[in-house]
Amino acid sequence: PPPDPWRVPRGALVAVAQVTSTPDKERNFAGCAAAGAGGRRGSRAPAIVFLPEGFDFIGTDPAQTLSLAESLDGDIMGRYANLARECGVWLSLGGFHERGKDWATTQRIYNCHALLDPTGQLVAAYRKTTCVTWSWRDASP
């Protein structure tokens, strides 16, 4: 039978990274790349790297958080897709600040867990259910 793309080989390494995110997405990306996928290649490379909630950024206030959020097909997710592809690893992105397709009408973002395969394809996205939702109206003084 053909190989199962969801099967992780026995003895495969798993990396769990913790990062200190800031509003600087470029700095956060560099930290995530170094802490997880980018730092190890070859026979000791992990098969999957788990990044934490808020890996993309942590805003200083609700208005900044809303302004920095991106869609799943935006620049920052594209950079993580390239990272997964270049390193040949699965990336489990614990909490991405997602501007959904309903952004224009709702002005809301979602706490989205995204899973990228080793080719950089988004294979799963889960919008976590939380007690808190933000909109531009919520961020107004």
N, CA, C and O atoms as a GROMACS GRO file, in nm:
protein
  564
    1PRO      N    1   0.083  -0.120   0.000
    1PRO     CA    2   0.000   0.000   0.000
    1PRO      C    3   0.087   0.126   0.000
    1PRO      O    4   0.201   0.123   0.045
    2PRO      N    5   0.032   0.235  -0.051
    2PRO     CA    6   0.110   0.361  -0.050
    2PRO      C    7   0.132   0.410   0.092
    2PRO      O    8   0.054   0.376   0.182
    3PRO      N    9   0.237   0.488   0.115
    3PRO     CA   10   0.263   0.537   0.250
    3PRO      C   11   0.151   0.631   0.296
    3PRO      O   12   0.094   0.706   0.217
    4ASP      N   13   0.123   0.625   0.425
    4ASP     CA   14   0.021   0.710   0.486
    4ASP      C   15   0.086   0.843   0.523
    4ASP      O   16   0.176   0.845   0.607
    5PRO      N   17   0.043   0.955   0.462
    5PRO     CA   18   0.108   1.084   0.489
    5PRO      C   19   0.089   1.131   0.634
    5PRO      O   20   0.162   1.219   0.679
    6TRP      N   21  -0.007   1.074   0.705
    6TRP     CA   22  -0.032   1.115   0.844
    6TRP      C   23   0.048   1.031   0.944
    6TRP      O   24   0.050   1.061   1.063
    7ARG      N   25   0.112   0.926   0.896
    7ARG     CA   26   0.187   0.837   0.986
    7ARG      C   27   0.324   0.895   1.015
    7ARG      O   28   0.399   0.929   0.924
    8VAL      N   29   0.355   0.906   1.142
    8VAL     CA   30   0.486   0.954   1.185
    8VAL      C   31   0.573   0.831   1.212
    8VAL      O   32   0.531   0.740   1.283
    9PRO      N   33   0.693   0.826   1.155
    9PRO     CA   34   0.779   0.709   1.174
    9PRO      C   35   0.813   0.686   1.321
    9PRO      O   36   0.826   0.780   1.399
   10ARG      N   37   0.826   0.558   1.357
   10ARG     CA   38   0.865   0.522   1.493
   10ARG      C   39   1.001   0.585   1.524
   10ARG      O   40   1.092   0.581   1.442
   11GLY      N   41   1.012   0.644   1.641
   11GLY     CA   42   1.137   0.705   1.682
   11GLY      C   43   1.155   0.848   1.631
   11GLY      O   44   1.259   0.910   1.654
   12ALA      N   45   1.053   0.900   1.564
   12ALA     CA   46   1.063   1.038   1.513
   12ALA      C   47   1.071   1.137   1.629
   12ALA      O   48   1.010   1.116   1.734
   13LEU      N   49   1.146   1.242   1.609
   13LEU     CA   50   1.157   1.345   1.710
   13LEU      C   51   1.042   1.444   1.699
   13LEU      O   52   0.992   1.473   1.590
   14VAL      N   53   1.001   1.495   1.815
   14VAL     CA   54   0.899   1.598   1.824
   14VAL      C   55   0.963   1.715   1.897
   14VAL      O   56   1.030   1.696   1.998
   15ALA      N   57   0.942   1.836   1.845
   15ALA     CA   58   0.997   1.955   1.911
   15ALA      C   59   0.881   2.041   1.962
   15ALA      O   60   0.786   2.067   1.889
   16VAL      N   61   0.892   2.083   2.086
   16VAL     CA   62   0.796   2.174   2.146
   16VAL      C   63   0.874   2.300   2.182
   16VAL      O   64   0.966   2.296   2.262
   17ALA      N   65   0.835   2.411   2.121
   17ALA     CA   66   0.909   2.535   2.140
   17ALA      C   67   0.827   2.634   2.222
   17ALA      O   68   0.705   2.642   2.207
   18GLN      N   69   0.894   2.707   2.307
   18GLN     CA   70   0.832   2.818   2.379
   18GLN      C   71   0.904   2.944   2.337
   18GLN      O   72   1.027   2.947   2.333
   19VAL      N   73   0.830   3.047   2.305
   19VAL     CA   74   0.890   3.173   2.262
   19VAL      C   75   0.824   3.287   2.339
   19VAL      O   76   0.713   3.274   2.390
   20THR      N   77   0.894   3.398   2.345
   20THR     CA   78   0.839   3.519   2.405
   20THR      C   79   0.804   3.613   2.291
   20THR      O   80   0.891   3.680   2.235
   21SER      N   81   0.677   3.617   2.257
   21SER     CA   82   0.633   3.698   2.145
   21SER      C   83   0.615   3.844   2.184
   21SER      O   84   0.587   3.876   2.300
   22THR      N   85   0.631   3.931   2.085
   22THR     CA   86   0.616   4.076   2.100
   22THR      C   87   0.529   4.124   1.984
   22THR      O   88   0.486   4.041   1.904
   23PRO      N   89   0.503   4.252   1.971
   23PRO     CA   90   0.432   4.300   1.853
   23PRO      C   91   0.515   4.295   1.724
   23PRO      O   92   0.462   4.318   1.616
   24ASP      N   93   0.645   4.265   1.734
   24ASP     CA   94   0.735   4.261   1.620
   24ASP      C   95   0.730   4.123   1.553
   24ASP      O   96   0.797   4.030   1.598
   25LYS      N   97   0.650   4.110   1.447
   25LYS     CA   98   0.631   3.980   1.382
   25LYS      C   99   0.760   3.924   1.324
   25LYS      O  100   0.781   3.803   1.326
   26GLU      N  101   0.846   4.012   1.271
   26GLU     CA  102   0.973   3.967   1.213
   26GLU      C  103   1.061   3.902   1.320
   26GLU      O  104   1.118   3.795   1.299
   27ARG      N  105   1.071   3.967   1.433
   27ARG     CA  106   1.150   3.914   1.546
   27ARG      C  107   1.091   3.781   1.595
   27ARG      O  108   1.164   3.686   1.624
   28ASN      N  109   0.960   3.777   1.604
   28ASN     CA  110   0.894   3.654   1.650
   28ASN      C  111   0.918   3.539   1.552
   28ASN      O  112   0.944   3.426   1.594
   29PHE      N  113   0.910   3.568   1.422
   29PHE     CA  114   0.935   3.464   1.322
   29PHE      C  115   1.078   3.410   1.336
   29PHE      O  116   1.099   3.289   1.335
   30ALA      N  117   1.174   3.499   1.349
   30ALA     CA  118   1.314   3.456   1.364
   30ALA      C  119   1.331   3.369   1.488
   30ALA      O  120   1.401   3.268   1.485
   31GLY      N  121   1.266   3.407   1.597
   31GLY     CA  122   1.273   3.328   1.720
   31GLY      C  123   1.210   3.192   1.706
   31GLY      O  124   1.264   3.092   1.754
   32CYS      N  125   1.094   3.187   1.640
   32CYS     CA  126   1.027   3.059   1.618
   32CYS      C  127   1.109   2.968   1.527
   32CYS      O  128   1.120   2.848   1.552
   33ALA      N  129   1.165   3.026   1.422
   33ALA     CA  130   1.246   2.947   1.329
   33ALA      C  131   1.368   2.889   1.400
   33ALA      O  132   1.402   2.772   1.380
   34ALA      N  133   1.433   2.969   1.483
   34ALA     CA  134   1.552   2.921   1.555
   34ALA      C  135   1.516   2.820   1.664
   34ALA      O  136   1.588   2.723   1.685
   35ALA      N  137   1.406   2.842   1.732
   35ALA     CA  138   1.366   2.755   1.843
   35ALA      C  139   1.314   2.620   1.797
   35ALA      O  140   1.326   2.521   1.869
   36GLY      N  141   1.257   2.617   1.679
   36GLY     CA  142   1.195   2.494   1.634
   36GLY      C  143   1.256   2.437   1.509
   36GLY      O  144   1.364   2.377   1.512
   37ALA      N  145   1.188   2.457   1.400
   37ALA     CA  146   1.222   2.391   1.274
   37ALA      C  147   1.357   2.431   1.219
   37ALA      O  148   1.431   2.345   1.172
   38GLY      N  149   1.391   2.558   1.224
   38GLY     CA  150   1.511   2.606   1.157
   38GLY      C  151   1.641   2.564   1.221
   38GLY      O  152   1.745   2.564   1.154
   39GLY      N  153   1.640   2.528   1.348
   39GLY     CA  154   1.764   2.499   1.417
   39GLY      C  155   1.818   2.359   1.398
   39GLY      O  156   1.936   2.335   1.426
   40ARG      N  157   1.738   2.267   1.351
   40ARG     CA  158   1.781   2.128   1.341
   40ARG      C  159   1.744   2.073   1.204
   40ARG      O  160   1.630   2.082   1.160
   41ARG      N  161   1.842   2.016   1.140
   41ARG     CA  162   1.818   1.956   1.008
   41ARG      C  163   1.888   1.821   1.002
   41ARG      O  164   1.974   1.790   1.085
   42GLY      N  165   1.852   1.743   0.906
   42GLY     CA  166   1.919   1.614   0.887
   42GLY      C  167   1.856   1.504   0.971
   42GLY      O  168   1.736   1.507   0.999
   43SER      N  169   1.938   1.406   1.011
   43SER     CA  170   1.886   1.287   1.078
   43SER      C  171   1.828   1.316   1.216
   43SER      O  172   1.746   1.239   1.264
   44ARG      N  173   1.869   1.424   1.280
   44ARG     CA  174   1.816   1.457   1.413
   44ARG      C  175   1.711   1.569   1.407
   44ARG      O  176   1.680   1.628   1.510
   45ALA      N  177   1.659   1.597   1.291
   45ALA     CA  178   1.555   1.698   1.276
   45ALA      C  179   1.422   1.643   1.327
   45ALA      O  180   1.394   1.524   1.312
   46PRO      N  181   1.341   1.728   1.387
   46PRO     CA  182   1.210   1.681   1.432
   46PRO      C  183   1.117   1.656   1.313
   46PRO      O  184   1.132   1.716   1.207
   47ALA      N  185   1.021   1.567   1.334
   47ALA     CA  186   0.919   1.541   1.232
   47ALA      C  187   0.810   1.648   1.241
   47ALA      O  188   0.747   1.683   1.141
   48ILE      N  189   0.787   1.699   1.362
   48ILE     CA  190   0.685   1.801   1.384
   48ILE      C  191   0.735   1.899   1.491
   48ILE      O  192   0.801   1.860   1.587
   49VAL      N  193   0.701   2.024   1.472
   49VAL     CA  194   0.737   2.129   1.567
   49VAL      C  195   0.608   2.195   1.614
   49VAL      O  196   0.526   2.239   1.534
   50PHE      N  197   0.591   2.201   1.745
   50PHE     CA  198   0.474   2.264   1.805
   50PHE      C  199   0.514   2.402   1.854
   50PHE      O  200   0.604   2.416   1.937
   51LEU      N  201   0.446   2.505   1.803
   51LEU     CA  202   0.468   2.642   1.849
   51LEU      C  203   0.349   2.686   1.934
   51LEU      O  204   0.237   2.638   1.912
   52PRO      N  205   0.371   2.774   2.029
   52PRO     CA  206   0.266   2.807   2.125
   52PRO      C  207   0.162   2.906   2.073
   52PRO      O  208   0.176   2.963   1.965
   53GLU      N  209   0.059   2.922   2.152
   53GLU     CA  210  -0.041   3.024   2.125
   53GLU      C  211   0.027   3.160   2.124
   53GLU      O  212   0.113   3.188   2.207
   54GLY      N  213  -0.010   3.244   2.030
   54GLY     CA  214   0.052   3.376   2.020
   54GLY      C  215   0.191   3.373   1.961
   54GLY      O  216   0.268   3.467   1.981
   55PHE      N  217   0.225   3.266   1.889
   55PHE     CA  218   0.359   3.256   1.828
   55PHE      C  219   0.383   3.368   1.729
   55PHE      O  220   0.497   3.413   1.713
   56ASP      N  221   0.277   3.415   1.662
   56ASP     CA  222   0.292   3.516   1.557
   56ASP      C  223   0.320   3.654   1.614
   56ASP      O  224   0.403   3.727   1.561
   57PHE      N  225   0.250   3.691   1.722
   57PHE     CA  226   0.273   3.818   1.791
   57PHE      C  227   0.186   3.825   1.914
   57PHE      O  228   0.088   3.751   1.928
   58ILE      N  229   0.221   3.915   2.003
   58ILE     CA  230   0.136   3.952   2.116
   58ILE      C  231   0.128   4.104   2.112
   58ILE      O  232   0.230   4.172   2.128
   59GLY      N  233   0.010   4.157   2.091
   59GLY     CA  234  -0.009   4.301   2.087
   59GLY      C  235  -0.007   4.362   2.225
   59GLY      O  236  -0.029   4.293   2.325
   60THR      N  237   0.018   4.490   2.231
   60THR     CA  238   0.022   4.560   2.360
   60THR      C  239  -0.117   4.600   2.408
   60THR      O  240  -0.136   4.629   2.526
   61ASP      N  241  -0.214   4.602   2.317
   61ASP     CA  242  -0.352   4.635   2.354
   61ASP      C  243  -0.445   4.578   2.246
   61ASP      O  244  -0.398   4.537   2.140
   62PRO      N  245  -0.575   4.576   2.272
   62PRO     CA  246  -0.667   4.518   2.174
   62PRO      C  247  -0.660   4.584   2.036
   62PRO      O  248  -0.666   4.514   1.935
   63ALA      N  249  -0.648   4.715   2.030
   63ALA     CA  250  -0.644   4.781   1.898
   63ALA      C  251  -0.522   4.736   1.818
   63ALA      O  252  -0.534   4.711   1.698
   64GLN      N  253  -0.406   4.726   1.883
   64GLN     CA  254  -0.286   4.682   1.811
   64GLN      C  255  -0.301   4.536   1.768
   64GLN      O  256  -0.262   4.500   1.657
   65THR      N  257  -0.356   4.453   1.854
   65THR     CA  258  -0.377   4.313   1.820
   65THR      C  259  -0.466   4.300   1.696
   65THR      O  260  -0.435   4.223   1.606
   66LEU      N  261  -0.574   4.375   1.693
   66LEU     CA  262  -0.664   4.371   1.578
   66LEU      C  263  -0.595   4.420   1.452
   66LEU      O  264  -0.616   4.366   1.344
   67SER      N  265  -0.513   4.523   1.465
   67SER     CA  266  -0.447   4.578   1.346
   67SER      C  267  -0.337   4.486   1.293
   67SER      O  268  -0.308   4.489   1.173
   68LEU      N  269  -0.274   4.406   1.378
   68LEU     CA  270  -0.166   4.318   1.335
   68LEU      C  271  -0.215   4.182   1.283
   68LEU      O  272  -0.140   4.111   1.216
   69ALA      N  273  -0.340   4.146   1.312
   69ALA     CA  274  -0.393   4.017   1.269
   69ALA      C  275  -0.394   4.007   1.116
   69ALA      O  276  -0.407   4.108   1.046
   70GLU      N  277  -0.379   3.884   1.067
   70GLU     CA  278  -0.378   3.858   0.923
   70GLU      C  279  -0.467   3.740   0.890
   70GLU      O  280  -0.509   3.666   0.979
   71SER      N  281  -0.496   3.725   0.764
   71SER     CA  282  -0.572   3.609   0.718
   71SER      C  283  -0.479   3.489   0.706
   71SER      O  284  -0.357   3.503   0.709
   72LEU      N  285  -0.538   3.371   0.694
   72LEU     CA  286  -0.458   3.249   0.679
   72LEU      C  287  -0.379   3.248   0.549
   72LEU      O  288  -0.282   3.173   0.538
   73ASP      N  289  -0.418   3.328   0.452
   73ASP     CA  290  -0.342   3.335   0.328
   73ASP      C  291  -0.254   3.461   0.322
   73ASP      O  292  -0.212   3.504   0.214
   74GLY      N  293  -0.228   3.520   0.438
   74GLY     CA  294  -0.146   3.640   0.446
   74GLY      C  295   0.003   3.612   0.448
   74GLY      O  296   0.047   3.498   0.438
   75ASP      N  297   0.079   3.718   0.461
   75ASP     CA  298   0.225   3.714   0.455
   75ASP      C  299   0.287   3.624   0.562
   75ASP      O  300   0.370   3.539   0.530
   76ILE      N  301   0.247   3.641   0.686
   76ILE     CA  302   0.316   3.567   0.793
   76ILE      C  303   0.289   3.417   0.783
   76ILE      O  304   0.380   3.336   0.805
   77MET      N  305   0.165   3.378   0.751
   77MET     CA  306   0.138   3.234   0.737
   77MET      C  307   0.214   3.179   0.617
   77MET      O  308   0.259   3.065   0.620
   78GLY      N  309   0.229   3.260   0.512
   78GLY     CA  310   0.310   3.218   0.397
   78GLY      C  311   0.455   3.194   0.436
   78GLY      O  312   0.519   3.102   0.385
   79ARG      N  313   0.507   3.275   0.527
   79ARG     CA  314   0.645   3.256   0.572
   79ARG      C  315   0.659   3.127   0.653
   79ARG      O  316   0.760   3.057   0.640
   80TYR      N  317   0.561   3.096   0.736
   80TYR     CA  318   0.566   2.970   0.810
   80TYR      C  319   0.549   2.851   0.716
   80TYR      O  320   0.610   2.746   0.739
   81ALA      N  321   0.469   2.865   0.612
   81ALA     CA  322   0.455   2.758   0.511
   81ALA      C  323   0.590   2.734   0.443
   81ALA      O  324   0.628   2.619   0.422
   82ASN      N  325   0.660   2.840   0.408
   82ASN     CA  326   0.793   2.826   0.348
   82ASN      C  327   0.889   2.760   0.445
   82ASN      O  328   0.970   2.676   0.405
   83LEU      N  329   0.881   2.795   0.574
   83LEU     CA  330   0.968   2.735   0.675
   83LEU      C  331   0.942   2.584   0.684
   83LEU      O  332   1.036   2.505   0.689
   84ALA      N  333   0.815   2.545   0.686
   84ALA     CA  334   0.781   2.402   0.691
   84ALA      C  335   0.838   2.329   0.570
   84ALA      O  336   0.894   2.220   0.583
   85ARG      N  337   0.823   2.390   0.454
   85ARG     CA  338   0.872   2.329   0.329
   85ARG      C  339   1.024   2.320   0.328
   85ARG      O  340   1.080   2.216   0.295
   86GLU      N  341   1.092   2.429   0.364
   86GLU     CA  342   1.239   2.431   0.363
   86GLU      C  343   1.298   2.330   0.461
   86GLU      O  344   1.401   2.270   0.434
   87CYS      N  345   1.232   2.313   0.576
   87CYS     CA  346   1.284   2.222   0.679
   87CYS      C  347   1.225   2.082   0.669
   87CYS      O  348   1.274   1.989   0.734
   88GLY      N  349   1.121   2.065   0.588
   88GLY     CA  350   1.059   1.934   0.572
   88GLY      C  351   0.994   1.883   0.699
   88GLY      O  352   1.001   1.764   0.729
   89VAL      N  353   0.930   1.974   0.774
   89VAL     CA  354   0.865   1.935   0.899
   89VAL      C  355   0.717   1.977   0.899
   89VAL      O  356   0.676   2.068   0.827
   90TRP      N  357   0.641   1.909   0.982
   90TRP     CA  358   0.506   1.954   1.014
   90TRP      C  359   0.519   2.070   1.111
   90TRP      O  360   0.607   2.067   1.198
   91LEU      N  361   0.436   2.170   1.099
   91LEU     CA  362   0.431   2.279   1.196
   91LEU      C  363   0.290   2.286   1.254
   91LEU      O  364   0.192   2.301   1.182
   92SER      N  365   0.284   2.275   1.386
   92SER     CA  366   0.159   2.292   1.459
   92SER      C  367   0.165   2.431   1.522
   92SER      O  368   0.239   2.454   1.617
   93LEU      N  369   0.087   2.521   1.467
   93LEU     CA  370   0.092   2.662   1.507
   93LEU      C  371  -0.022   2.690   1.604
   93LEU      O  372  -0.137   2.711   1.563
   94GLY      N  373   0.011   2.690   1.731
   94GLY     CA  374  -0.084   2.686   1.842
   94GLY      C  375  -0.189   2.793   1.851
   94GLY      O  376  -0.299   2.765   1.900
   95GLY      N  377  -0.162   2.911   1.808
   95GLY     CA  378  -0.263   3.015   1.819
   95GLY      C  379  -0.227   3.132   1.730
   95GLY      O  380  -0.148   3.219   1.768
   96PHE      N  381  -0.286   3.135   1.613
   96PHE     CA  382  -0.261   3.238   1.514
   96PHE      C  383  -0.374   3.340   1.522
   96PHE      O  384  -0.491   3.302   1.528
   97HIS      N  385  -0.340   3.468   1.524
   97HIS     CA  386  -0.441   3.574   1.527
   97HIS      C  387  -0.497   3.588   1.385
   97HIS      O  388  -0.439   3.657   1.301
   98GLU      N  389  -0.610   3.524   1.359
   98GLU     CA  390  -0.665   3.516   1.223
   98GLU      C  391  -0.775   3.618   1.198
   98GLU      O  392  -0.871   3.628   1.273
   99ARG      N  393  -0.758   3.692   1.090
   99ARG     CA  394  -0.868   3.772   1.036
   99ARG      C  395  -0.944   3.680   0.944
   99ARG      O  396  -0.895   3.643   0.837
  100GLY      N  397  -1.063   3.642   0.983
  100GLY     CA  398  -1.142   3.551   0.902
  100GLY      C  399  -1.201   3.618   0.779
  100GLY      O  400  -1.189   3.739   0.761
  101LYS      N  401  -1.264   3.538   0.697
  101LYS     CA  402  -1.326   3.590   0.575
  101LYS      C  403  -1.440   3.687   0.608
  101LYS      O  404  -1.483   3.764   0.522
  102ASP      N  405  -1.488   3.684   0.732
  102ASP     CA  406  -1.596   3.773   0.775
  102ASP      C  407  -1.545   3.904   0.836
  102ASP      O  408  -1.624   3.981   0.891
  103TRP      N  409  -1.415   3.932   0.826
  103TRP     CA  410  -1.354   4.050   0.886
  103TRP      C  411  -1.426   4.180   0.847
  103TRP      O  412  -1.452   4.264   0.933
  104ALA      N  413  -1.458   4.194   0.721
  104ALA     CA  414  -1.520   4.318   0.672
  104ALA      C  415  -1.652   4.349   0.742
  104ALA      O  416  -1.686   4.466   0.762
  105THR      N  417  -1.725   4.246   0.779
  105THR     CA  418  -1.855   4.269   0.842
  105THR      C  419  -1.852   4.257   0.994
  105THR      O  420  -1.932   4.322   1.062
  106THR      N  421  -1.760   4.176   1.049
  106THR     CA  422  -1.761   4.154   1.195
  106THR      C  423  -1.651   4.229   1.270
  106THR      O  424  -1.666   4.258   1.388
  107GLN      N  425  -1.540   4.262   1.199
  107GLN     CA  426  -1.424   4.324   1.263
  107GLN      C  427  -1.372   4.238   1.380
  107GLN      O  428  -1.325   4.290   1.481
  108ARG      N  429  -1.382   4.106   1.364
  108ARG     CA  430  -1.336   4.013   1.468
  108ARG      C  431  -1.218   3.932   1.418
  108ARG      O  432  -1.201   3.909   1.298
  109ILE      N  433  -1.137   3.891   1.514
  109ILE     CA  434  -1.029   3.798   1.483
  109ILE      C  435  -1.055   3.669   1.557
  109ILE      O  436  -1.135   3.663   1.651
  110TYR      N  437  -0.986   3.563   1.513
  110TYR     CA  438  -1.003   3.431   1.572
  110TYR      C  439  -0.870   3.380   1.623
  110TYR      O  440  -0.764   3.408   1.566
  111ASN      N  441  -0.876   3.304   1.730
  111ASN     CA  442  -0.759   3.235   1.783
  111ASN      C  443  -0.756   3.100   1.711
  111ASN      O  444  -0.825   3.006   1.751
  112CYS      N  445  -0.677   3.091   1.606
  112CYS     CA  446  -0.680   2.978   1.514
  112CYS      C  447  -0.557   2.889   1.530
  112CYS      O  448  -0.443   2.937   1.522
  113HIS      N  449  -0.580   2.762   1.553
  113HIS     CA  450  -0.471   2.664   1.554
  113HIS      C  451  -0.457   2.612   1.411
  113HIS      O  452  -0.553   2.557   1.355
  114ALA      N  453  -0.340   2.628   1.353
  114ALA     CA  454  -0.316   2.588   1.214
  114ALA      C  455  -0.213   2.475   1.209
  114ALA      O  456  -0.118   2.473   1.287
  115LEU      N  457  -0.233   2.382   1.118
  115LEU     CA  458  -0.140   2.271   1.098
  115LEU      C  459  -0.091   2.274   0.954
  115LEU      O  460  -0.170   2.266   0.860
  116LEU      N  461   0.041   2.284   0.938
  116LEU     CA  462   0.104   2.284   0.806
  116LEU      C  463   0.180   2.153   0.788
  116LEU      O  464   0.249   2.107   0.879
  117ASP      N  465   0.169   2.094   0.670
  117ASP     CA  466   0.243   1.971   0.644
  117ASP      C  467   0.384   2.004   0.593
  117ASP      O  468   0.415   2.122   0.572
  118PRO      N  469   0.468   1.903   0.574
  118PRO     CA  470   0.607   1.929   0.531
  118PRO      C  471   0.621   1.992   0.392
  118PRO      O  472   0.731   2.034   0.354
  119THR      N  473   0.512   2.000   0.316
  119THR     CA  474   0.519   2.071   0.188
  119THR      C  475   0.474   2.216   0.204
  119THR      O  476   0.475   2.292   0.107
  120GLY      N  477   0.434   2.254   0.326
  120GLY     CA  478   0.390   2.390   0.353
  120GLY      C  479   0.241   2.412   0.332
  120GLY      O  480   0.193   2.525   0.342
  121GLN      N  481   0.167   2.304   0.302
  121GLN     CA  482   0.022   2.317   0.281
  121GLN      C  483  -0.052   2.324   0.414
  121GLN      O  484  -0.021   2.251   0.508
  122LEU      N  485  -0.150   2.412   0.421
  122LEU     CA  486  -0.238   2.418   0.537
  122LEU      C  487  -0.332   2.299   0.528
  122LEU      O  488  -0.414   2.292   0.436
  123VAL      N  489  -0.321   2.205   0.623
  123VAL     CA  490  -0.404   2.085   0.617
  123VAL      C  491  -0.516   2.087   0.720
  123VAL      O  492  -0.610   2.008   0.711
  124ALA      N  493  -0.507   2.176   0.818
  124ALA     CA  494  -0.613   2.188   0.918
  124ALA      C  495  -0.605   2.325   0.983
  124ALA      O  496  -0.498   2.381   1.004
  125ALA      N  497  -0.722   2.378   1.014
  125ALA     CA  498  -0.732   2.504   1.087
  125ALA      C  499  -0.851   2.494   1.180
  125ALA      O  500  -0.962   2.459   1.138
  126TYR      N  501  -0.829   2.523   1.306
  126TYR     CA  502  -0.933   2.513   1.407
  126TYR      C  503  -0.944   2.645   1.480
  126TYR      O  504  -0.848   2.689   1.544
  127ARG      N  505  -1.058   2.706   1.472
  127ARG     CA  506  -1.084   2.830   1.547
  127ARG      C  507  -1.127   2.791   1.686
  127ARG      O  508  -1.237   2.738   1.707
  128LYS      N  509  -1.040   2.818   1.782
  128LYS     CA  510  -1.067   2.781   1.920
  128LYS      C  511  -1.186   2.860   1.974
  128LYS      O  512  -1.205   2.977   1.941
  129THR      N  513  -1.264   2.796   2.058
  129THR     CA  514  -1.375   2.861   2.124
  129THR      C  515  -1.324   2.919   2.254
  129THR      O  516  -1.266   2.848   2.336
  130THR      N  517  -1.344   3.048   2.272
  130THR     CA  518  -1.301   3.114   2.396
  130THR      C  519  -1.415   3.199   2.448
  130THR      O  520  -1.514   3.223   2.379
  131CYS      N  521  -1.400   3.245   2.569
  131CYS     CA  522  -1.499   3.333   2.629
  131CYS      C  523  -1.481   3.476   2.581
  131CYS      O  524  -1.571   3.559   2.599
  132VAL      N  525  -1.368   3.507   2.520
  132VAL     CA  526  -1.337   3.644   2.481
  132VAL      C  527  -1.340   3.656   2.329
  132VAL      O  528  -1.280   3.575   2.259
  133THR      N  529  -1.409   3.756   2.280
  133THR     CA  530  -1.402   3.791   2.139
  133THR      C  531  -1.375   3.940   2.132
  133THR      O  532  -1.424   4.016   2.215
  134TRP      N  533  -1.298   3.980   2.032
  134TRP     CA  534  -1.264   4.120   2.016
  134TRP      C  535  -1.321   4.172   1.887
  134TRP      O  536  -1.327   4.100   1.788
  135SER      N  537  -1.362   4.295   1.888
  135SER     CA  538  -1.397   4.365   1.766
  135SER      C  539  -1.345   4.506   1.779
  135SER      O  540  -1.306   4.548   1.888
  136TRP      N  541  -1.345   4.579   1.670
  136TRP     CA  542  -1.300   4.718   1.677
  136TRP      C  543  -1.386   4.796   1.775
  136TRP      O  544  -1.335   4.884   1.845
  137ARG      N  545  -1.513   4.765   1.781
  137ARG     CA  546  -1.602   4.836   1.876
  137ARG      C  547  -1.556   4.812   2.020
  137ARG      O  548  -1.563   4.902   2.103
  138ASP      N  549  -1.510   4.689   2.051
  138ASP     CA  550  -1.462   4.659   2.185
  138ASP      C  551  -1.337   4.737   2.221
  138ASP      O  552  -1.314   4.767   2.338
  139ALA      N  553  -1.256   4.771   2.120
  139ALA     CA  554  -1.128   4.838   2.144
  139ALA      C  555  -1.142   4.991   2.149
  139ALA      O  556  -1.045   5.061   2.179
  140SER      N  557  -1.260   5.041   2.120
  140SER     CA  558  -1.279   5.186   2.121
  140SER      C  559  -1.277   5.240   2.263
  140SER      O  560  -1.324   5.173   2.355
  141PRO      N  561  -1.222   5.363   2.282
  141PRO     CA  562  -1.220   5.420   2.417
  141PRO      C  563  -1.358   5.454   2.467
  141PRO      O  564  -1.373   5.502   2.579
   0.00000   0.00000   0.00000
